[in-house]
Amino acid sequence: MCCARNVPATSLRGAIRFPLSRETTIGEIDQLLRALSGIVARLRAGRSQSCGQCPSNQS
């Protein structure tokens, strides 16, 4: 389980969370979209970083 969201770690491997709000600008969304392909490639390659808060993820 990921302690931050109380979600099984296996489920987290298939999800990307994008917190948006009323204050999110079009420029920020454009920046995310430009970076998204690289983010997905790193996740698929298994080079993602853990949340750093879960005991099972800490070294």
Phi and psi in radians as a Rosetta constraint file:
Dihedral C 1 N 2 CA 2 C 2 CIRCULARHARMONIC -1.529 0.35
Dihedral N 2 CA 2 C 2 N 3 CIRCULARHARMONIC 2.137 0.35
Dihedral C 2 N 3 CA 3 C 3 CIRCULARHARMONIC -1.164 0.35
Dihedral N 3 CA 3 C 3 N 4 CIRCULARHARMONIC -0.444 0.35
Dihedral C 3 N 4 CA 4 C 4 CIRCULARHARMONIC -1.251 0.35
Dihedral N 4 CA 4 C 4 N 5 CIRCULARHARMONIC -0.581 0.35
Dihedral C 4 N 5 CA 5 C 5 CIRCULARHARMONIC -2.175 0.35
Dihedral N 5 CA 5 C 5 N 6 CIRCULARHARMONIC -0.030 0.35
Dihedral C 5 N 6 CA 6 C 6 CIRCULARHARMONIC 0.977 0.35
Dihedral N 6 CA 6 C 6 N 7 CIRCULARHARMONIC 0.791 0.35
Dihedral C 6 N 7 CA 7 C 7 CIRCULARHARMONIC -2.152 0.35
Dihedral N 7 CA 7 C 7 N 8 CIRCULARHARMONIC 2.430 0.35
Dihedral C 7 N 8 CA 8 C 8 CIRCULARHARMONIC -0.992 0.35
Dihedral N 8 CA 8 C 8 N 9 CIRCULARHARMONIC 2.433 0.35
Dihedral C 8 N 9 CA 9 C 9 CIRCULARHARMONIC -1.013 0.35
Dihedral N 9 CA 9 C 9 N 10 CIRCULARHARMONIC -0.614 0.35
Dihedral C 9 N 10 CA 10 C 10 CIRCULARHARMONIC -1.113 0.35
Dihedral N 10 CA 10 C 10 N 11 CIRCULARHARMONIC -0.590 0.35
Dihedral C 10 N 11 CA 11 C 11 CIRCULARHARMONIC -1.226 0.35
Dihedral N 11 CA 11 C 11 N 12 CIRCULARHARMONIC -0.587 0.35
Dihedral C 11 N 12 CA 12 C 12 CIRCULARHARMONIC -1.164 0.35
Dihedral N 12 CA 12 C 12 N 13 CIRCULARHARMONIC -0.467 0.35
Dihedral C 12 N 13 CA 13 C 13 CIRCULARHARMONIC -1.186 0.35
Dihedral N 13 CA 13 C 13 N 14 CIRCULARHARMONIC -0.323 0.35
Dihedral C 13 N 14 CA 14 C 14 CIRCULARHARMONIC -1.873 0.35
Dihedral N 14 CA 14 C 14 N 15 CIRCULARHARMONIC 0.302 0.35
Dihedral C 14 N 15 CA 15 C 15 CIRCULARHARMONIC -2.350 0.35
Dihedral N 15 CA 15 C 15 N 16 CIRCULARHARMONIC 2.553 0.35
Dihedral C 15 N 16 CA 16 C 16 CIRCULARHARMONIC -2.190 0.35
Dihedral N 16 CA 16 C 16 N 17 CIRCULARHARMONIC 2.247 0.35
Dihedral C 16 N 17 CA 17 C 17 CIRCULARHARMONIC -1.818 0.35
Dihedral N 17 CA 17 C 17 N 18 CIRCULARHARMONIC 2.259 0.35
Dihedral C 17 N 18 CA 18 C 18 CIRCULARHARMONIC -2.118 0.35
Dihedral N 18 CA 18 C 18 N 19 CIRCULARHARMONIC 1.669 0.35
Dihedral C 18 N 19 CA 19 C 19 CIRCULARHARMONIC -1.287 0.35
Dihedral N 19 CA 19 C 19 N 20 CIRCULARHARMONIC 2.128 0.35
Dihedral C 19 N 20 CA 20 C 20 CIRCULARHARMONIC -2.109 0.35
Dihedral N 20 CA 20 C 20 N 21 CIRCULARHARMONIC 2.728 0.35
Dihedral C 20 N 21 CA 21 C 21 CIRCULARHARMONIC -2.558 0.35
Dihedral N 21 CA 21 C 21 N 22 CIRCULARHARMONIC -3.130 0.35
Dihedral C 21 N 22 CA 22 C 22 CIRCULARHARMONIC -1.088 0.35
Dihedral N 22 CA 22 C 22 N 23 CIRCULARHARMONIC -0.448 0.35
Dihedral C 22 N 23 CA 23 C 23 CIRCULARHARMONIC -1.475 0.35
Dihedral N 23 CA 23 C 23 N 24 CIRCULARHARMONIC -0.129 0.35
Dihedral C 23 N 24 CA 24 C 24 CIRCULARHARMONIC -1.172 0.35
Dihedral N 24 CA 24 C 24 N 25 CIRCULARHARMONIC 2.251 0.35
Dihedral C 24 N 25 CA 25 C 25 CIRCULARHARMONIC -1.645 0.35
Dihedral N 25 CA 25 C 25 N 26 CIRCULARHARMONIC 2.801 0.35
Dihedral C 25 N 26 CA 26 C 26 CIRCULARHARMONIC -1.023 0.35
Dihedral N 26 CA 26 C 26 N 27 CIRCULARHARMONIC -0.677 0.35
Dihedral C 26 N 27 CA 27 C 27 CIRCULARHARMONIC -1.069 0.35
Dihedral N 27 CA 27 C 27 N 28 CIRCULARHARMONIC -0.702 0.35
Dihedral C 27 N 28 CA 28 C 28 CIRCULARHARMONIC -1.167 0.35
Dihedral N 28 CA 28 C 28 N 29 CIRCULARHARMONIC -0.687 0.35
Dihedral C 28 N 29 CA 29 C 29 CIRCULARHARMONIC -1.160 0.35
Dihedral N 29 CA 29 C 29 N 30 CIRCULARHARMONIC -0.732 0.35
Dihedral C 29 N 30 CA 30 C 30 CIRCULARHARMONIC -1.055 0.35
Dihedral N 30 CA 30 C 30 N 31 CIRCULARHARMONIC -0.730 0.35
Dihedral C 30 N 31 CA 31 C 31 CIRCULARHARMONIC -1.086 0.35
Dihedral N 31 CA 31 C 31 N 32 CIRCULARHARMONIC -0.758 0.35
Dihedral C 31 N 32 CA 32 C 32 CIRCULARHARMONIC -1.064 0.35
Dihedral N 32 CA 32 C 32 N 33 CIRCULARHARMONIC -0.813 0.35
Dihedral C 32 N 33 CA 33 C 33 CIRCULARHARMONIC -1.095 0.35
Dihedral N 33 CA 33 C 33 N 34 CIRCULARHARMONIC -0.625 0.35
Dihedral C 33 N 34 CA 34 C 34 CIRCULARHARMONIC -1.154 0.35
Dihedral N 34 CA 34 C 34 N 35 CIRCULARHARMONIC -0.601 0.35
Dihedral C 34 N 35 CA 35 C 35 CIRCULARHARMONIC -1.535 0.35
Dihedral N 35 CA 35 C 35 N 36 CIRCULARHARMONIC -0.242 0.35
Dihedral C 35 N 36 CA 36 C 36 CIRCULARHARMONIC -1.051 0.35
Dihedral N 36 CA 36 C 36 N 37 CIRCULARHARMONIC -0.731 0.35
Dihedral C 36 N 37 CA 37 C 37 CIRCULARHARMONIC -1.091 0.35
Dihedral N 37 CA 37 C 37 N 38 CIRCULARHARMONIC -0.676 0.35
Dihedral C 37 N 38 CA 38 C 38 CIRCULARHARMONIC -1.182 0.35
Dihedral N 38 CA 38 C 38 N 39 CIRCULARHARMONIC -0.653 0.35
Dihedral C 38 N 39 CA 39 C 39 CIRCULARHARMONIC -1.108 0.35
Dihedral N 39 CA 39 C 39 N 40 CIRCULARHARMONIC -0.834 0.35
Dihedral C 39 N 40 CA 40 C 40 CIRCULARHARMONIC -1.104 0.35
Dihedral N 40 CA 40 C 40 N 41 CIRCULARHARMONIC -0.707 0.35
Dihedral C 40 N 41 CA 41 C 41 CIRCULARHARMONIC -1.064 0.35
Dihedral N 41 CA 41 C 41 N 42 CIRCULARHARMONIC -0.758 0.35
Dihedral C 41 N 42 CA 42 C 42 CIRCULARHARMONIC -1.140 0.35
Dihedral N 42 CA 42 C 42 N 43 CIRCULARHARMONIC -0.710 0.35
Dihedral C 42 N 43 CA 43 C 43 CIRCULARHARMONIC -1.119 0.35
Dihedral N 43 CA 43 C 43 N 44 CIRCULARHARMONIC -0.750 0.35
Dihedral C 43 N 44 CA 44 C 44 CIRCULARHARMONIC -1.139 0.35
Dihedral N 44 CA 44 C 44 N 45 CIRCULARHARMONIC -0.547 0.35
Dihedral C 44 N 45 CA 45 C 45 CIRCULARHARMONIC -1.408 0.35
Dihedral N 45 CA 45 C 45 N 46 CIRCULARHARMONIC -0.083 0.35
Dihedral C 45 N 46 CA 46 C 46 CIRCULARHARMONIC 1.412 0.35
Dihedral N 46 CA 46 C 46 N 47 CIRCULARHARMONIC 0.349 0.35
Dihedral C 46 N 47 CA 47 C 47 CIRCULARHARMONIC -1.799 0.35
Dihedral N 47 CA 47 C 47 N 48 CIRCULARHARMONIC 0.353 0.35
Dihedral C 47 N 48 CA 48 C 48 CIRCULARHARMONIC -1.274 0.35
Dihedral N 48 CA 48 C 48 N 49 CIRCULARHARMONIC 2.754 0.35
Dihedral C 48 N 49 CA 49 C 49 CIRCULARHARMONIC -1.759 0.35
Dihedral N 49 CA 49 C 49 N 50 CIRCULARHARMONIC 2.555 0.35
Dihedral C 49 N 50 CA 50 C 50 CIRCULARHARMONIC -1.279 0.35
Dihedral N 50 CA 50 C 50 N 51 CIRCULARHARMONIC 2.999 0.35
Dihedral C 50 N 51 CA 51 C 51 CIRCULARHARMONIC -1.206 0.35
Dihedral N 51 CA 51 C 51 N 52 CIRCULARHARMONIC -0.363 0.35
Dihedral C 51 N 52 CA 52 C 52 CIRCULARHARMONIC 1.417 0.35
Dihedral N 52 CA 52 C 52 N 53 CIRCULARHARMONIC -0.092 0.35
Dihedral C 52 N 53 CA 53 C 53 CIRCULARHARMONIC -1.791 0.35
Dihedral N 53 CA 53 C 53 N 54 CIRCULARHARMONIC -0.429 0.35
Dihedral C 53 N 54 CA 54 C 54 CIRCULARHARMONIC -1.354 0.35
Dihedral N 54 CA 54 C 54 N 55 CIRCULARHARMONIC 2.345 0.35
Dihedral C 54 N 55 CA 55 C 55 CIRCULARHARMONIC -0.989 0.35
Dihedral N 55 CA 55 C 55 N 56 CIRCULARHARMONIC -0.647 0.35
Dihedral C 55 N 56 CA 56 C 56 CIRCULARHARMONIC -1.233 0.35
Dihedral N 56 CA 56 C 56 N 57 CIRCULARHARMONIC -0.278 0.35
Dihedral C 56 N 57 CA 57 C 57 CIRCULARHARMONIC -1.702 0.35
Dihedral N 57 CA 57 C 57 N 58 CIRCULARHARMONIC -0.190 0.35
Dihedral C 57 N 58 CA 58 C 58 CIRCULARHARMONIC -1.505 0.35
Dihedral N 58 CA 58 C 58 N 59 CIRCULARHARMONIC 2.509 0.35
